[in-house]
Amino acid sequence: MDFLCQDCATLWTVSGEQNASSDTAISAAPDTEAEAIRCLQCGSMRVICHAELSSLNIAHIDCDAFFAAVEKRDNPDIRGKPVIVGGGDRRGVVAAACYVARINGVRSAMPIFQARKLCPNAVIIAPNMAKYAKAGKQIRSLMETLTPQVEPLSIDEAFLDLSGTQSLHGMAGARSVAKLILRIEQEVGVHASVGLSYNKFLAKIASDLKKPRGFAIIGKAEAESFLAQQPIGMIWGVGTTMRNKLLKSGIHKIGDLQQYSQTELVARYGSIGERLYNFCRARDNRRVSPSGPAKSISAETTFDHDVSEQAILSRGLWILTEKVSARLKKSGVGAGGVTLKLKTSAFKTITRSLKLVDPSQMAEELFSCVDGLLHKALAELPKATAFRLIGMAATRLLDATQADQPNLSDLASPARMKRLKVETAMDDLRKRFGKGSIKKGRGLRP
């Protein structure tokens, strides 16, 4: 049986009689529950034991309540208090909540007014994305000192493939990742949880099992039996709609799903049936893909009051499109598609997407397409529908050299190329005199 101390990253193996050396000693027999074991290297009882601990190589690292943790790191006065990061007004939503606030029922994406009712003594802080991004980059750099095989999922979480790191660092992957977590705590000042397994699906599940500051393992020997007892919503890709379909079919736990063949699941649920079949049996062949390119660039805003007027929605959409366009240009990519996002006053989310005939990174071109989606969406909905949020995303990203190319229609009607020249000239002025130096009228308040 392999043992690992989370507090000093000491790893040892015990077989037969207990070894008394300081690097391998434990204070209980090998078959004792991990909670009863004390590390004789540092005295900690945060000891993990698992027969496969030294052979598992796929890790998922997820920082605990990241935004709130960064705020507590920088302000000692709030460290023992419930902290909520999010919009401070009534229309704002919770971006992150520390575990003290979560005990009171506060959750991400919850309206701020509801969070205040649940936790009236909470400290509410406006998000500081620049600060969080800086901490996220520090964490990413530390991860990459362990392995180049890092696949980021967000600013504060990533998959790591530890295969081959044993010969590089002279220790098992489990010990390397435990040392990495200690470095994150010491150098960045936030805590993280780890899930370790033999594939990404299980590693992601494991990282949530013992939060905060946890280290959980799912090995091959127990993977299927462990999954069998879990709720069906634990499977990646099973959202509210699919979960309701499964529940109506009497499938409540993953074990219920394990009773069906692949043919039956595909016949019932289409292409997702194959994924359900494999995941419920702990199978996942996806590889850790290091730092893949962004799949989309987006922006959204929550209105101060519910909005139903098309003109106000279009103006908000234009401002968002300008932001997305600027990010496309800065990143050297263009958009091959656009997506509109609306959230009604009843919190129903509506999305519409469109593939562009001519890829672009220009705000005018993107706006004409996404505003067209807005017009169609409003025509399909009841006239009284009001919206609390609007957003847009540039999708199907490609190299900027493939965007905004002249086409045959420009010869007959040069208006498009004229618009592109005007926007390019405006971009040049903004570079010289600042972002707010020149604006189009549609972005101004009436």
TIMAR-267325 format. One record per residue (C-alpha): residue number from 0; x, y, z; residue in three letters. Coordinates in steps of 0.02 Angstrom, whole numbers, plus 32768, in hexadecimal, padded with zeros to 4 digits. Example, Ala and Ser with C-alpha at 12.3 -4.5 7.8 and 13.67 -1.06 7.14 Angstrom:
TIMAR-267325
+-----+------+------+------+------+
| seq |    u |    v |    w | type |
+-----+------+------+------+------+
|   0 | 8267 | 7F1F | 8186 |  Ala |
|   1 | 82AC | 7FCB | 8165 |  Ser |
+-----+------+------+------+------+
end
This chain:
TIMAR-267325
+-----+------+------+------+------+
| seq |    u |    v |    w | type |
+-----+------+------+------+------+
|   0 | 8000 | 8000 | 8000 |  Met |
|   1 | 8040 | 80AE | 7FD2 |  Asp |
|   2 | 8030 | 8142 | 8048 |  Phe |
|   3 | 8044 | 81FC | 8026 |  Leu |
|   4 | 8047 | 828D | 80A1 |  Cys |
|   5 | 7FF5 | 832A | 805D |  Gln |
|   6 | 8050 | 839D | 80D5 |  Asp |
|   7 | 8104 | 836B | 80AF |  Cys |
|   8 | 80EF | 8305 | 800E |  Ala |
|   9 | 8146 | 826D | 805A |  Thr |
|  10 | 811A | 81CE | 7FFA |  Leu |
|  11 | 8136 | 8120 | 803D |  Trp |
|  12 | 8105 | 806D | 8019 |  Thr |
|  13 | 80DF | 7FEB | 809E |  Val |
|  14 | 80DA | 7F31 | 807E |  Ser |
|  15 | 80E0 | 7EB3 | 810A |  Gly |
|  16 | 812F | 7EF7 | 81A7 |  Glu |
|  17 | 813A | 7FB1 | 81C4 |  Gln |
|  18 | 81DF | 8001 | 8194 |  Asn |
|  19 | 8223 | 8070 | 821E |  Ala |
|  20 | 828D | 80E8 | 81B6 |  Ser |
|  21 | 8257 | 819D | 81BD |  Ser |
|  22 | 822D | 81A0 | 8105 |  Asp |
|  23 | 81BD | 8107 | 810B |  Thr |
|  24 | 8179 | 8101 | 81BB |  Ala |
|  25 | 80C0 | 810D | 81E5 |  Ile |
|  26 | 8069 | 8107 | 828C |  Ser |
|  27 | 7FE7 | 8083 | 8260 |  Ala |
|  28 | 7FDC | 7FDC | 8206 |  Ala |
|  29 | 7FCD | 7FE0 | 8147 |  Pro |
|  30 | 7F19 | 7FA7 | 8149 |  Asp |
|  31 | 7EE0 | 8033 | 81BE |  Thr |
|  32 | 7E6F | 80BD | 8179 |  Glu |
|  33 | 7ED3 | 8152 | 8136 |  Ala |
|  34 | 7E83 | 81C7 | 81B7 |  Glu |
|  35 | 7ED8 | 8164 | 8243 |  Ala |
|  36 | 7F86 | 8170 | 81F7 |  Ile |
|  37 | 8004 | 81F2 | 822F |  Arg |
|  38 | 809B | 8223 | 81C8 |  Cys |
|  39 | 8137 | 820E | 8232 |  Leu |
|  40 | 8195 | 8286 | 81C1 |  Gln |
|  41 | 812A | 831E | 81F0 |  Cys |
|  42 | 80A3 | 82DA | 8264 |  Gly |
|  43 | 8013 | 8305 | 81F0 |  Ser |
|  44 | 7F78 | 8299 | 81E7 |  Met |
|  45 | 7F50 | 82D5 | 8137 |  Arg |
|  46 | 7F8C | 8230 | 80EF |  Val |
|  47 | 7F49 | 81DB | 8053 |  Ile |
|  48 | 7F5B | 8121 | 8036 |  Cys |
|  49 | 7F36 | 80C2 | 7F96 |  His |
|  50 | 7F7E | 8028 | 7F42 |  Ala |
|  51 | 7F8B | 8082 | 7E9A |  Glu |
|  52 | 7FC8 | 8129 | 7EDC |  Leu |
|  53 | 8075 | 811C | 7E8B |  Ser |
|  54 | 8035 | 80E1 | 7DE2 |  Ser |
|  55 | 7FAC | 8161 | 7DBA |  Leu |
|  56 | 7FDF | 81F0 | 7D48 |  Asn |
|  57 | 7F4A | 825D | 7D1B |  Ile |
|  58 | 7F2B | 82EB | 7D96 |  Ala |
|  59 | 7EA8 | 8373 | 7D9E |  His |
|  60 | 7ED7 | 840A | 7E07 |  Ile |
|  61 | 7E50 | 8486 | 7E39 |  Asp |
|  62 | 7E6D | 851C | 7EAA |  Cys |
|  63 | 7DF2 | 852D | 7F39 |  Asp |
|  64 | 7D7D | 85C3 | 7F2D |  Ala |
|  65 | 7E06 | 8617 | 7EC7 |  Phe |
|  66 | 7DC9 | 86CC | 7EB8 |  Phe |
|  67 | 7D96 | 86D3 | 7F6F |  Ala |
|  68 | 7E3A | 867F | 7FA3 |  Ala |
|  69 | 7EA0 | 8704 | 7F48 |  Val |
|  70 | 7E3D | 878D | 7F9E |  Glu |
|  71 | 7E58 | 873D | 8049 |  Lys |
|  72 | 7F10 | 8728 | 8023 |  Arg |
|  73 | 7F20 | 87E3 | 8003 |  Asp |
|  74 | 7EB4 | 881F | 8095 |  Asn |
|  75 | 7ED5 | 87CC | 813F |  Pro |
|  76 | 7E3E | 8826 | 818A |  Asp |
|  77 | 7DC2 | 87BA | 8128 |  Ile |
|  78 | 7E17 | 8710 | 8136 |  Arg |
|  79 | 7D9F | 86CB | 81B8 |  Gly |
|  80 | 7D04 | 8718 | 816A |  Lys |
|  81 | 7C8B | 86DE | 80E2 |  Pro |
|  82 | 7CC5 | 872D | 8040 |  Val |
|  83 | 7C62 | 873E | 7F9E |  Ile |
|  84 | 7CB2 | 877D | 7EFD |  Val |
|  85 | 7C36 | 87C7 | 7E84 |  Gly |
|  86 | 7BD1 | 885D | 7E4D |  Gly |
|  87 | 7BA6 | 88C7 | 7EE3 |  Gly |
|  88 | 7AFE | 8907 | 7EA5 |  Asp |
|  89 | 7A57 | 88AD | 7EA7 |  Arg |
|  90 | 7A69 | 8875 | 7DF2 |  Arg |
|  91 | 7B14 | 8827 | 7E09 |  Gly |
|  92 | 7B3A | 876F | 7E1C |  Val |
|  93 | 7BB4 | 870C | 7E87 |  Val |
|  94 | 7C57 | 86E8 | 7E2A |  Ala |
|  95 | 7CA2 | 8686 | 7EBC |  Ala |
|  96 | 7C7F | 8664 | 7F73 |  Ala |
|  97 | 7CF4 | 8626 | 7FFB |  Cys |
|  98 | 7CC8 | 8587 | 8058 |  Tyr |
|  99 | 7C89 | 85E8 | 80EF |  Val |
| 100 | 7C07 | 863B | 807E |  Ala |
| 101 | 7BDF | 8596 | 8028 |  Arg |
| 102 | 7BAE | 854A | 80CF |  Ile |
| 103 | 7B23 | 85CC | 80D1 |  Asn |
| 104 | 7AE7 | 8594 | 8024 |  Gly |
| 105 | 7B3F | 8615 | 7FB7 |  Val |
| 106 | 7B6E | 85D1 | 7F0B |  Arg |
| 107 | 7BC0 | 8613 | 7E6C |  Ser |
| 108 | 7B4A | 8667 | 7DEE |  Ala |
| 109 | 7ACC | 868B | 7E7A |  Met |
| 110 | 7A81 | 873C | 7E77 |  Pro |
| 111 | 7AD8 | 87AC | 7EF5 |  Ile |
| 112 | 7A34 | 87DD | 7F49 |  Phe |
| 113 | 7A10 | 8725 | 7F6C |  Gln |
| 114 | 7AC2 | 870A | 7FAE |  Ala |
| 115 | 7AAC | 879E | 8025 |  Arg |
| 116 | 7A0E | 8750 | 806D |  Lys |
| 117 | 7A65 | 86A9 | 8089 |  Leu |
| 118 | 7B04 | 86F6 | 80D1 |  Cys |
| 119 | 7AE0 | 87A8 | 810D |  Pro |
| 120 | 7B89 | 87BB | 8164 |  Asn |
| 121 | 7BED | 8790 | 80C7 |  Ala |
| 122 | 7C74 | 8804 | 8084 |  Val |
| 123 | 7C49 | 8828 | 7FCD |  Ile |
| 124 | 7CDB | 8858 | 7F5C |  Ile |
| 125 | 7CD6 | 888F | 7EA7 |  Ala |
| 126 | 7D3C | 881A | 7E36 |  Pro |
| 127 | 7DEF | 884C | 7E0E |  Asn |
| 128 | 7E13 | 87E0 | 7D75 |  Met |
| 129 | 7EC1 | 8826 | 7D59 |  Ala |
| 130 | 7EF5 | 87ED | 7E07 |  Lys |
| 131 | 7EA8 | 8740 | 7DF0 |  Tyr |
| 132 | 7EF9 | 872D | 7D45 |  Ala |
| 133 | 7FA4 | 8755 | 7D90 |  Lys |
| 134 | 7F8E | 86D0 | 7E16 |  Ala |
| 135 | 7F4D | 8656 | 7D93 |  Gly |
| 136 | 7FE9 | 8670 | 7D28 |  Lys |
| 137 | 8058 | 864F | 7DBF |  Gln |
| 138 | 7FFD | 85AB | 7DDD |  Ile |
| 139 | 8008 | 857A | 7D26 |  Arg |
| 140 | 80C3 | 859B | 7D27 |  Ser |
| 141 | 80D9 | 852B | 7DC0 |  Leu |
| 142 | 8075 | 84A1 | 7D6B |  Met |
| 143 | 80E5 | 84AB | 7CD2 |  Glu |
| 144 | 8181 | 8491 | 7D3D |  Thr |
| 145 | 8138 | 83E6 | 7D66 |  Leu |
| 146 | 8102 | 83B1 | 7CB6 |  Thr |
| 147 | 80EA | 8403 | 7C0C |  Pro |
| 148 | 8049 | 839F | 7BFB |  Gln |
| 149 | 7FD5 | 8420 | 7C4B |  Val |
| 150 | 7F25 | 843A | 7C07 |  Glu |
| 151 | 7ED6 | 84D5 | 7C54 |  Pro |
| 152 | 7E1A | 84D3 | 7C6C |  Leu |
| 153 | 7E0A | 857E | 7CBB |  Ser |
| 154 | 7E73 | 8601 | 7D15 |  Ile |
| 155 | 7E86 | 8592 | 7DAE |  Asp |
| 156 | 7E77 | 84DC | 7D77 |  Glu |
| 157 | 7ECE | 8465 | 7CFF |  Ala |
| 158 | 7EEF | 83B0 | 7CD3 |  Phe |
| 159 | 7FA3 | 8372 | 7CE1 |  Leu |
| 160 | 7FEB | 82D6 | 7C91 |  Asp |
| 161 | 8075 | 8299 | 7D05 |  Leu |
| 162 | 80AE | 820A | 7C95 |  Ser |
| 163 | 816B | 820B | 7C88 |  Gly |
| 164 | 8185 | 8286 | 7D16 |  Thr |
| 165 | 81C5 | 81FE | 7D8B |  Gln |
| 166 | 826B | 81F2 | 7D2E |  Ser |
| 167 | 8273 | 82AF | 7D1A |  Leu |
| 168 | 8255 | 82DB | 7DD1 |  His |
| 169 | 828D | 8239 | 7E24 |  Gly |
| 170 | 81E6 | 821B | 7E7A |  Met |
| 171 | 8138 | 81D6 | 7E56 |  Ala |
| 172 | 80BB | 824B | 7E06 |  Gly |
| 173 | 804F | 824B | 7EA3 |  Ala |
| 174 | 80DD | 828F | 7F0C |  Arg |
| 175 | 810B | 830F | 7E87 |  Ser |
| 176 | 805B | 8353 | 7E81 |  Val |
| 177 | 8053 | 8359 | 7F41 |  Ala |
| 178 | 80F3 | 83C1 | 7F41 |  Lys |
| 179 | 80A7 | 8430 | 7EBA |  Leu |
| 180 | 800E | 8453 | 7F26 |  Ile |
| 181 | 8080 | 8485 | 7FB6 |  Leu |
| 182 | 80DD | 84FC | 7F42 |  Arg |
| 183 | 8039 | 854B | 7F0A |  Ile |
| 184 | 800A | 8567 | 7FC0 |  Glu |
| 185 | 80B4 | 85B0 | 7FED |  Gln |
| 186 | 80D7 | 8618 | 7F51 |  Glu |
| 187 | 802A | 864E | 7F17 |  Val |
| 188 | 7FCF | 864A | 7FBE |  Gly |
| 189 | 7F34 | 85E6 | 7F8D |  Val |
| 190 | 7EFE | 8533 | 7FAA |  His |
| 191 | 7ED6 | 84B1 | 7F25 |  Ala |
| 192 | 7E89 | 8404 | 7F1E |  Ser |
| 193 | 7EC8 | 8370 | 7EB8 |  Val |
| 194 | 7E74 | 82DE | 7E64 |  Gly |
| 195 | 7EE6 | 8251 | 7E2A |  Leu |
| 196 | 7EB2 | 81C1 | 7DBA |  Ser |
| 197 | 7ED7 | 816B | 7D15 |  Tyr |
| 198 | 7E67 | 81D8 | 7CA6 |  Asn |
| 199 | 7E25 | 828A | 7C9E |  Lys |
| 200 | 7D70 | 825F | 7CC6 |  Phe |
| 201 | 7D9C | 820C | 7D6B |  Leu |
| 202 | 7E23 | 828A | 7D9B |  Ala |
| 203 | 7DA4 | 8318 | 7D89 |  Lys |
| 204 | 7D27 | 82BB | 7DF6 |  Ile |
| 205 | 7DAC | 8294 | 7E79 |  Ala |
| 206 | 7DE2 | 8349 | 7E8C |  Ser |
| 207 | 7D34 | 8376 | 7ECD |  Asp |
| 208 | 7D28 | 82EA | 7F4C |  Leu |
| 209 | 7D8A | 8334 | 7FDD |  Lys |
| 210 | 7D86 | 83F0 | 7FC1 |  Lys |
| 211 | 7DCB | 8461 | 8002 |  Pro |
| 212 | 7E85 | 8439 | 8007 |  Arg |
| 213 | 7E64 | 8384 | 7FDD |  Gly |
| 214 | 7EC0 | 82F9 | 7F83 |  Phe |
| 215 | 7E52 | 826B | 7F44 |  Ala |
| 216 | 7E7A | 81D1 | 7EDC |  Ile |
| 217 | 7E10 | 8161 | 7E6E |  Ile |
| 218 | 7E6F | 80C6 | 7E35 |  Gly |
| 219 | 7E47 | 8044 | 7DB1 |  Lys |
| 220 | 7E18 | 7FC0 | 7E31 |  Ala |
| 221 | 7D86 | 8020 | 7E7B |  Glu |
| 222 | 7D55 | 8099 | 7DEE |  Ala |
| 223 | 7CB8 | 8041 | 7DAE |  Glu |
| 224 | 7C76 | 8012 | 7E5A |  Ser |
| 225 | 7C96 | 80C4 | 7E99 |  Phe |
| 226 | 7C39 | 8110 | 7E05 |  Leu |
| 227 | 7BA7 | 809A | 7E1A |  Ala |
| 228 | 7B77 | 80F1 | 7EBD |  Gln |
| 229 | 7B82 | 81A3 | 7E78 |  Gln |
| 230 | 7AF2 | 820F | 7E36 |  Pro |
| 231 | 7ADC | 8212 | 7D7B |  Ile |
| 232 | 7B03 | 82CC | 7D74 |  Gly |
| 233 | 7BB8 | 82A8 | 7DA0 |  Met |
| 234 | 7BD9 | 826F | 7CED |  Ile |
| 235 | 7C2F | 82F5 | 7C85 |  Trp |
| 236 | 7BB6 | 833E | 7C05 |  Gly |
| 237 | 7B16 | 830E | 7C61 |  Val |
| 238 | 7AC2 | 83B5 | 7C7C |  Gly |
| 239 | 7A16 | 83DC | 7CBE |  Thr |
| 240 | 79B9 | 83A7 | 7C20 |  Thr |
| 241 | 7A12 | 8301 | 7C0B |  Met |
| 242 | 7A09 | 82DD | 7CC5 |  Arg |
| 243 | 794C | 82F6 | 7CC2 |  Asn |
| 244 | 793E | 827F | 7C2D |  Lys |
| 245 | 79A1 | 81FB | 7C8A |  Leu |
| 246 | 793D | 8212 | 7D2A |  Leu |
| 247 | 789A | 81FC | 7CCB |  Lys |
| 248 | 78DF | 8157 | 7C89 |  Ser |
| 249 | 7901 | 811D | 7D3B |  Gly |
| 250 | 79BD | 813B | 7D30 |  Ile |
| 251 | 79ED | 8191 | 7DD2 |  His |
| 252 | 7A9D | 8150 | 7DF3 |  Lys |
| 253 | 7B2D | 8129 | 7D80 |  Ile |
| 254 | 7B18 | 8072 | 7DB2 |  Gly |
| 255 | 7A6B | 8075 | 7D61 |  Asp |
| 256 | 7ABE | 80AD | 7CBF |  Leu |
| 257 | 7B3C | 801F | 7CC9 |  Gln |
| 258 | 7AAF | 7FA3 | 7CAB |  Gln |
| 259 | 7A96 | 7FDE | 7BF7 |  Tyr |
| 260 | 7AF9 | 7FAD | 7B5C |  Ser |
| 261 | 7B48 | 802E | 7AEA |  Gln |
| 262 | 7AC9 | 8004 | 7A61 |  Thr |
| 263 | 7A38 | 8026 | 7AD8 |  Glu |
| 264 | 7A80 | 80CC | 7B14 |  Leu |
| 265 | 7AA5 | 810B | 7A64 |  Val |
| 266 | 79F5 | 80D9 | 7A2D |  Ala |
| 267 | 79AA | 8138 | 7ABF |  Arg |
| 268 | 7A18 | 81D3 | 7AC9 |  Tyr |
| 269 | 7A72 | 81E3 | 7A22 |  Gly |
| 270 | 7B2B | 820D | 7A17 |  Ser |
| 271 | 7B3A | 8234 | 7AD1 |  Ile |
| 272 | 7B08 | 817F | 7AF3 |  Gly |
| 273 | 7BB7 | 8143 | 7AC6 |  Glu |
| 274 | 7C05 | 81BF | 7B3F |  Arg |
| 275 | 7B8D | 8189 | 7BC9 |  Leu |
| 276 | 7BB9 | 80D3 | 7BAA |  Tyr |
| 277 | 7C74 | 80F1 | 7BB8 |  Asn |
| 278 | 7C73 | 816D | 7C48 |  Phe |
| 279 | 7C01 | 8104 | 7CB6 |  Cys |
| 280 | 7C82 | 8079 | 7CA3 |  Arg |
| 281 | 7D11 | 80EF | 7CD1 |  Ala |
| 282 | 7D54 | 80F5 | 7C1E |  Arg |
| 283 | 7D9A | 8196 | 7BD7 |  Asp |
| 284 | 7E1B | 819A | 7B4A |  Asn |
| 285 | 7E2E | 8257 | 7B42 |  Arg |
| 286 | 7EE2 | 8290 | 7B50 |  Arg |
| 287 | 7F24 | 8324 | 7BB2 |  Val |
| 288 | 7F38 | 83AB | 7B2C |  Ser |
| 289 | 7FB4 | 8433 | 7B61 |  Pro |
| 290 | 7F7B | 84E8 | 7B4F |  Ser |
| 291 | 7F08 | 84D4 | 7ABA |  Gly |
| 292 | 7ECD | 8571 | 7A63 |  Pro |
| 293 | 7E33 | 85C9 | 7AA5 |  Ala |
| 294 | 7D92 | 8589 | 7A58 |  Lys |
| 295 | 7D36 | 862D | 7A6B |  Ser |
| 296 | 7D47 | 86E0 | 7AA8 |  Ile |
| 297 | 7CB0 | 8728 | 7AFF |  Ser |
| 298 | 7C6A | 87B9 | 7B65 |  Ala |
| 299 | 7BC6 | 87D2 | 7BC0 |  Glu |
| 300 | 7B71 | 8850 | 7C30 |  Thr |
| 301 | 7AE5 | 884F | 7CB1 |  Thr |
| 302 | 7A6E | 88E3 | 7CA3 |  Phe |
| 303 | 7A45 | 8950 | 7D39 |  Asp |
| 304 | 798D | 8933 | 7D12 |  His |
| 305 | 7932 | 88B4 | 7CA5 |  Asp |
| 306 | 7933 | 88EE | 7BF0 |  Val |
| 307 | 78B5 | 88C7 | 7B67 |  Ser |
| 308 | 78D7 | 8956 | 7AEC |  Glu |
| 309 | 7932 | 891A | 7A51 |  Gln |
| 310 | 7993 | 89BD | 7A3E |  Ala |
| 311 | 79DF | 89AF | 7AEC |  Ile |
| 312 | 7A08 | 88F8 | 7AD1 |  Leu |
| 313 | 7A5D | 8921 | 7A2B |  Ser |
| 314 | 7AC3 | 89AC | 7A7A |  Arg |
| 315 | 7AFE | 8937 | 7B03 |  Gly |
| 316 | 7B28 | 88B5 | 7A81 |  Leu |
| 317 | 7B90 | 8932 | 7A1E |  Trp |
| 318 | 7BF8 | 895F | 7AB7 |  Ile |
| 319 | 7C19 | 88A6 | 7AD8 |  Leu |
| 320 | 7C44 | 8887 | 7A22 |  Thr |
| 321 | 7CC4 | 8913 | 7A26 |  Glu |
| 322 | 7D16 | 88C1 | 7ABD |  Lys |
| 323 | 7D1A | 8816 | 7A69 |  Val |
| 324 | 7D5D | 8861 | 79C8 |  Ser |
| 325 | 7DEA | 88B7 | 7A27 |  Ala |
| 326 | 7E1A | 8811 | 7A79 |  Arg |
| 327 | 7E16 | 87B7 | 79D1 |  Leu |
| 328 | 7E8C | 8838 | 7987 |  Lys |
| 329 | 7F00 | 8832 | 7A1E |  Lys |
| 330 | 7F05 | 8773 | 7A15 |  Ser |
| 331 | 7F24 | 876F | 795A |  Gly |
| 332 | 7E8A | 8706 | 7934 |  Val |
| 333 | 7DE8 | 871A | 78D4 |  Gly |
| 334 | 7D39 | 86D5 | 78EF |  Ala |
| 335 | 7CE8 | 8655 | 787D |  Gly |
| 336 | 7C46 | 865E | 78E0 |  Gly |
| 337 | 7BE6 | 86C2 | 7962 |  Val |
| 338 | 7B73 | 8693 | 79F1 |  Thr |
| 339 | 7AF0 | 86FE | 7A47 |  Leu |
| 340 | 7AC4 | 86E0 | 7AFD |  Lys |
| 341 | 7A2A | 8724 | 7B55 |  Leu |
| 342 | 79EB | 8704 | 7C06 |  Lys |
| 343 | 7937 | 8730 | 7C2B |  Thr |
| 344 | 78F6 | 877F | 7CCC |  Ser |
| 345 | 78BE | 86CE | 7CFA |  Ala |
| 346 | 7974 | 8693 | 7CE9 |  Phe |
| 347 | 7953 | 862E | 7C4B |  Lys |
| 348 | 79ED | 862D | 7BD9 |  Thr |
| 349 | 79D5 | 863E | 7B1D |  Ile |
| 350 | 7A62 | 8627 | 7A9F |  Thr |
| 351 | 7A6A | 863D | 79E3 |  Arg |
| 352 | 7B01 | 8617 | 7975 |  Ser |
| 353 | 7B35 | 863B | 78C3 |  Leu |
| 354 | 7BC6 | 8604 | 7854 |  Lys |
| 355 | 7C0F | 8698 | 77F6 |  Leu |
| 356 | 7C1D | 8694 | 7739 |  Val |
| 357 | 7CB6 | 8707 | 7746 |  Asp |
| 358 | 7D1F | 86F2 | 77E5 |  Pro |
| 359 | 7D44 | 8798 | 7839 |  Ser |
| 360 | 7D8F | 87EC | 78D0 |  Gln |
| 361 | 7D3D | 8894 | 78AE |  Met |
| 362 | 7CB8 | 88D5 | 7925 |  Ala |
| 363 | 7C46 | 8914 | 7899 |  Glu |
| 364 | 7C43 | 886D | 7840 |  Glu |
| 365 | 7C29 | 8808 | 78DE |  Leu |
| 366 | 7BA2 | 887E | 791E |  Phe |
| 367 | 7B3D | 8876 | 787E |  Ser |
| 368 | 7B35 | 87B9 | 7892 |  Cys |
| 369 | 7B15 | 87AC | 794D |  Val |
| 370 | 7A97 | 883C | 7949 |  Asp |
| 371 | 7A3B | 87DB | 78C1 |  Gly |
| 372 | 7A32 | 8749 | 793A |  Leu |
| 373 | 79EA | 87BE | 79BD |  Leu |
| 374 | 7962 | 87FB | 7947 |  His |
| 375 | 792F | 8748 | 791E |  Lys |
| 376 | 7931 | 8712 | 79D5 |  Ala |
| 377 | 78C2 | 87A4 | 7A09 |  Leu |
| 378 | 7849 | 877F | 797B |  Ala |
| 379 | 7836 | 86CC | 79BB |  Glu |
| 380 | 7815 | 86FF | 7A70 |  Leu |
| 381 | 777D | 8751 | 7AC0 |  Pro |
| 382 | 7785 | 880F | 7AB0 |  Lys |
| 383 | 7783 | 8828 | 7B6C |  Ala |
| 384 | 7821 | 87BF | 7B86 |  Thr |
| 385 | 78A1 | 881E | 7BED |  Ala |
| 386 | 7959 | 87F5 | 7BFE |  Phe |
| 387 | 79D4 | 8806 | 7C8E |  Arg |
| 388 | 7A70 | 87D6 | 7C2B |  Leu |
| 389 | 7AB3 | 87DC | 7B7B |  Ile |
| 390 | 7B56 | 8795 | 7B36 |  Gly |
| 391 | 7BAE | 8768 | 7A96 |  Met |
| 392 | 7C3D | 86F5 | 7A67 |  Ala |
| 393 | 7CB1 | 86E7 | 79D2 |  Ala |
| 394 | 7CC0 | 862E | 79A8 |  Thr |
| 395 | 7D16 | 85BD | 7928 |  Arg |
| 396 | 7DB8 | 861D | 7945 |  Leu |
| 397 | 7E3B | 861E | 78BB |  Leu |
| 398 | 7EDA | 867B | 788F |  Asp |
| 399 | 7EC1 | 8734 | 786D |  Ala |
| 400 | 7F0B | 8720 | 77BF |  Thr |
| 401 | 7E6D | 86BF | 778F |  Gln |
| 402 | 7DF9 | 8749 | 77C9 |  Ala |
| 403 | 7DB5 | 87E3 | 776F |  Asp |
| 404 | 7DF2 | 87AE | 76C3 |  Gln |
| 405 | 7DAD | 8806 | 7627 |  Pro |
| 406 | 7D29 | 87A3 | 75C8 |  Asn |
| 407 | 7CD1 | 87B1 | 7521 |  Leu |
| 408 | 7C3C | 880F | 756A |  Ser |
| 409 | 7CB0 | 889C | 759F |  Asp |
| 410 | 7CD2 | 88C3 | 74E8 |  Leu |
| 411 | 7C19 | 88E5 | 74C8 |  Ala |
| 412 | 7BFA | 893B | 7570 |  Ser |
| 413 | 7C95 | 8981 | 75C6 |  Pro |
| 414 | 7C35 | 89B3 | 7665 |  Ala |
| 415 | 7C7C | 8921 | 76CA |  Arg |
| 416 | 7D31 | 894F | 76A3 |  Met |
| 417 | 7D0A | 8A04 | 76CD |  Lys |
| 418 | 7CC9 | 89CF | 7778 |  Arg |
| 419 | 7D66 | 896A | 7796 |  Leu |
| 420 | 7DD5 | 89FF | 7769 |  Lys |
| 421 | 7D74 | 8A71 | 77DF |  Val |
| 422 | 7D84 | 89F6 | 786E |  Glu |
| 423 | 7E3E | 89DE | 784E |  Thr |
| 424 | 7E55 | 8A9A | 7853 |  Ala |
| 425 | 7DF4 | 8AA2 | 78F8 |  Met |
| 426 | 7E63 | 8A19 | 7940 |  Asp |
| 427 | 7EFD | 8A7E | 7912 |  Asp |
| 428 | 7EB8 | 8B17 | 796B |  Leu |
| 429 | 7E91 | 8AB1 | 7A07 |  Arg |
| 430 | 7F43 | 8A6E | 7A0A |  Lys |
| 431 | 7F87 | 8B1F | 7A05 |  Arg |
| 432 | 7F0C | 8B7A | 7A76 |  Phe |
| 433 | 7EB8 | 8AF5 | 7AE1 |  Gly |
| 434 | 7E23 | 8A80 | 7AD8 |  Lys |
| 435 | 7DA1 | 8B07 | 7AF8 |  Gly |
| 436 | 7DE7 | 8B84 | 7A7D |  Ser |
| 437 | 7D68 | 8B5A | 79F4 |  Ile |
| 438 | 7CC0 | 8B02 | 79F8 |  Lys |
| 439 | 7C2F | 8ADE | 7986 |  Lys |
| 440 | 7B89 | 8B2F | 79AD |  Gly |
| 441 | 7B2D | 8A8B | 79C8 |  Arg |
| 442 | 7B97 | 8A6B | 7A63 |  Gly |
| 443 | 7B63 | 8B0C | 7AB9 |  Leu |
| 444 | 7AD3 | 8B19 | 7B34 |  Arg |
| 445 | 7A3A | 8B70 | 7AEA |  Pro |
+-----+------+------+------+------+
end
